[in-house]
Every structure is written in C-alpha cells, then in structure tokens.
Amino acid sequence: MTAKEKYRKAIANIRTHLKKYLLDNNLHAMVLGVSGGIDSALTAALAHSVAKELNMPLITRSITIESNKEDEINRSILVGKAFGTDFRHVDLTEAFHLIQPYIVEDLNKENKADVRFKIRMGNIKARMRMIYLYDLAAKNKGIVLSTDNYTELLLGFWTLHGDVGDLGMIQNLWKMEVYEMAKYLAENEANQQQAQALWACINATPTDGLGITSSDLEQLGASSYNEVDNILKSYLSGSKEYINHPVVKRHIATHFKRNNPYNFPREIIFKD
C-alpha cells in the first residue's frame, strides 16, 4: 500500500467512526479550539466534511491569552474560518489578569521569569480555554474535540484537566503521521482557503502557545519531531539506547499523567 493510499483510507476510517459516534450519542455539535498548530488544524479538517454531511455545527474558537504570538493567532484564524461553520476569535487576556490574583497565592512575591511559574500560568490558561469550550459544548448539546496526538500523550505534553477533550480522532497518531495526514488533505482534498490554512500550520514552528519556550522541540530537547518519534519507538520496543535522552526521561517522568487519577484499589483499602 502506498503512503497516499494509507492516508486516504485512514482519513475515511476516522470520519466514518466520528459520524457513528456523533449519531450514536445523539450529539448536535462539535466544538474545537484552534491554536494555529498542526494538531488542531488536522482535527478541524477531519471534522469538517462530517459536520457538512450531518448538517451539524463545527464550532471553532481561537482562544488567545497574552502569550500567543501574532503568527499563531493569524494561523488559528485561517483554520477556524476555513473549516468551521461558526468561528470567533476570543481573547481572554483581561479575564486571565482579573482571575490571576484570586487563584495564585502571594502573586506579588512570584518570580515572573521563573520557568516553573510560566508553566503554572500556562496550565491556568489551558484550563481557562477548556472551561470556555466545554461551556460551548454544553450550550449546543455537543462535544469538545481533542487535539492531542500519540507523541504528546507519551511525553505528557498537555495540561491535566486542560487540553484533553471528549473524543480524540488523532490521539493514536504519531506526530509525523499528523503532518503526513495534513499534507495529504492539503494536496488531495482541500479547497484553496483550506489548503492555505493547512500549509501554514504544516510549515510553522510548533509551539504550545503558552510562552514557556520558543518551540515545542526546545522543551523536548530534540531537533525534529521525526527524531522524537523514532526515540520513543526505539524505547517502547525495549531498546535502552536512548535511556538518558531528555525525550525518554520526560516520557518516564510523566507516567502519572497517563494514569490520572490514580485510584487506590479496593484490595489496598480493605487489606487486612
């Protein structure tokens, strides 16, 4: 099977299962946060035709808070308009600054340049976005589409109770497969506006939009996502070649995220 055929079939399978899930659960809308990154762009492109077929709203929102760069915002608007049936750009910066002193204890004593502080604030921003999206889903009797991929899952590269949605079409795709699937759609299916949005995201430097570092790869200690995927595949196959690499160390250190919440088994609770 050629790569082109592989992705054509995979896309058809994803859309078939998405349609079935929506109908089986009597859902009336899909809600998606578009960040200007490749993952949410691919998710939007996959959901678009299903929304059209079912005459169902695909509600896309670009939700920015303070640290989002202009190019990220511009890409998110491109994606939201190209694939969504109901798009808005929402800025929550003012709301973030209003709420911050109430939920961050001793805020005036914090070192704002400290990386740990930036990560904490990034988590708050991600959770604020998800509050917004989940309220939209409840209002429209719909679901929030998840945009995480398998590489991010293995690296804990998301915010607990922040980034994860209700349904993950790409949760089991490696990051490089996300790129390849997006390229297939841009080259074989998308109209001019949609292709422009997809290519903008494909060619962009991947960032978390939280202002922690200048790129995802800087946080991961790798030069490319191809390298990241290959290191993880090697480690998961049993190889110890990369045991001391930052990618593997991050995978091990974020085990708790993939097992959240950790619940005490009954045999421990009622042990004699």
N, C-alpha and C positions, 0 to 999 in steps of 0.2 A: 504494500500500500504506500502510495506517495504521501509526502507531508501534506500536500494540498488536500488529498482525499481524506487523510486522517482528521484534519481540522474541519473539513466540510461535514463529516459525519458526527464529529464531537459536538459541533455547534447545533446540528439538528437534534441530537440526543438531549442536549441541555434544554433547548427550547420546548421539546416535547414534554419533558419532565416538569419544567416550570409551568407550562399550561395545565398539566394534570394536577399539580399541587394547588394552583390557584382555584381551579374548578372544584376539586375535591373538598377544599376547605371553605368554599363559599366566600372567597375574598373579592373585594371590589376595587382595590387599587394597589399599586406598588409605589413605595417611597424610597428614594435613593439620594444619598448625599454624594455630590460630585465634587471632587477635590482638585481636579486638574491633573491627577495622576492616572497611570495606565490602568490600574485595577478598577476604579470606578467608571472609567471610560469604557472598558470592555464589558463591565456589568450592564451599563446603560445600553450598549449596542446589542447585547444578547436579549435584553428585556424588551427592546423597542418593538420588534416585529410581533412579539406575543401580545403586548399591550394593544397594538393595532388590530391584530386578529380578533381579540376578545372585546375590542372597543372599551378598553379599560384604561383609566388614567395611569400614566407613568409620571409621578410627581418628582421632579428633580430640583434639588436645592443646593446652591453653592453657599455654604455657611462659613464665613470667614471671621476670624478673631485676631486682630492685632498683628500676629506674626506671619500671616500669609503674604507672600511676595506678589507683586503685580502680575508677573508672568503666570503664576499658579492660578490667580483669580481669573485672568483672561482665558486660560485653558478651561477652567471649570465652567465658565460662561459659554464657551464654544460647545462643550459637551452637553451641558444642560439644555441649551437651545436646540441642538442638533437631534437629540434623541428623546427628550422629554415632551410630554403633552402639556405640562404645567410647570413652568420654570420660574424661579425667583432667585436673585442674589440677596442673601440676608447677612448683614454684618452685626455680630454680637459683641463687638469690642466694648461698647458702652456698658452693656449688661455684665460683661466679664469684670470690668473695673468696679462696677457697683456691688457685685456679689463677693468679689475677692476679699475685702476686709472682714466680711462676716464669716467666711469659712476658712480663712488662713489665719491661724492664731499668731499673734505678735508679728504681723506682716511688716511693720516698720523696722523690725530687727533683722529681717532676712537679707542675705547677700544675693541680690538680684542677678548677679553674674555667675553664680554658682550653678554648675550643670545639674546637680540634683534638684535645685529649686526650679530650673527650667523644665525638667522632666515632670515635676509635680504640677506645675502650672499647665503643662501640655496635657496632662491627664484630666485636669479640670475642664480644659477647653474641649477635649474629645467627649467628655461626659455631657457637657452643655449641648453640644451638637446632637448627641443621641437623644437627649430629652426632647429637643425640638422635633427630630424626625419621628420619634415614637408617638408624640402627640399628634402629628400629622396623620400617621398611620391609623391611630385610634379614631380620629375625626372622620377619616374616609373609609373606615372598615377595611383596612388593608394591612400590608406587612412592610417591614423595613428590609430591603435587600442588603445582604452582607457583601463586603468588597474585599475581604481578606483572601489571600492565596496560601498554598501549602507551605511555601518557603517562609512566609511570615508566621504561619502557625508554628512551625518548628523552631523559630527563633524568638517566639514570644513578642513579636514586633507589632503589638497592638495594645490598646488600653483596656484593662478589665472593666467591664460594665460601661464601656465607652464606644468601641468601634464595631463590635460584633452585632450583626442584625439577626433576622429571623430565618433567612434562607440564603444559603451560600452556593451559588452556581459555580464559583471558581475556587472554592475552598480547597479542593484536591488537585488543583493545577499548580505545577512548579512555576516560579516567576518567569522563567524563559518561555514556558508554554503560554503564559498570559500574553507575552509580547508577540509570539508567533500567531496566536489566535487573533489578536487585534490586527496584525498585519494582513492576515487572510481576509478579514472582514473589510478592511480599508481597500484592499485591492480587488475584491471579488463581489462585494455586495453593497457597500456604502455609496450614497449619492455624494455629490461634491462637498456639500456642507459637512456631512458626517465623516467623510474621508479626511477632510482638513482637521477636524477635531481629533480624530484618532491619531493621525500622524503627528500632530502637535504633542500629544501625550507620549507617543512611542519615542519621539526624539528628545523628550525633556529629561533633565536630570532628576532622578527620583528623590523626593524629599517627603518628610512626614508633615510638613506644613505647620510645625509647632515651634520652629525657631531654635531647636536644640542644637543641630549641626547644619552644615551647608548641604548635606546629602545623606541618603539612607546608607550608602556604601561607606561613608566616613564613620558612621556609628557601628557598622558591621565589621570594619577592618578588612575590607576586600576591595579589589579593583573593578569587579563587574559582578552582575547577578549570575552570569554563567559560572564564574568561579564559586560563588556562594552555593549554587545548586549542586555543583559537582562535589564540593567538600561535604555537603550534607549527605548526598547519595553514597559517597565513599564511607562515611562514618556509620550510616544506617545499615550498610552492607556488612559491617563487622570490622572494617579496617581501622587501625589505630594511627594511621599515617598523619592525620590532622588533629590528633587528640589535644594538642596545645594551641591550636589555631583559635583566634577570637570567635569565629563562627561556631565552632563546636562548643567552646566554653559558654557562649551565650545560649546555645541550644540546651545544654545541661542545666544551666543556671535558671532557665525559665520553665522548667518542668512543672512548677507549681501552677503556672498559668493554664497549662493544658489539662490540669486536673483540679479545676476550680468550680465550685467549692470542694474542699476536701472534707468529706463527712466521716466521722468515726463509725466504723462498722458496729452492728449490734453485738457481735461476739466480743468486741472490746468493751463496750458499755456494760454488758451484763456478764463479764468474765468473773468466775468465782475467785 
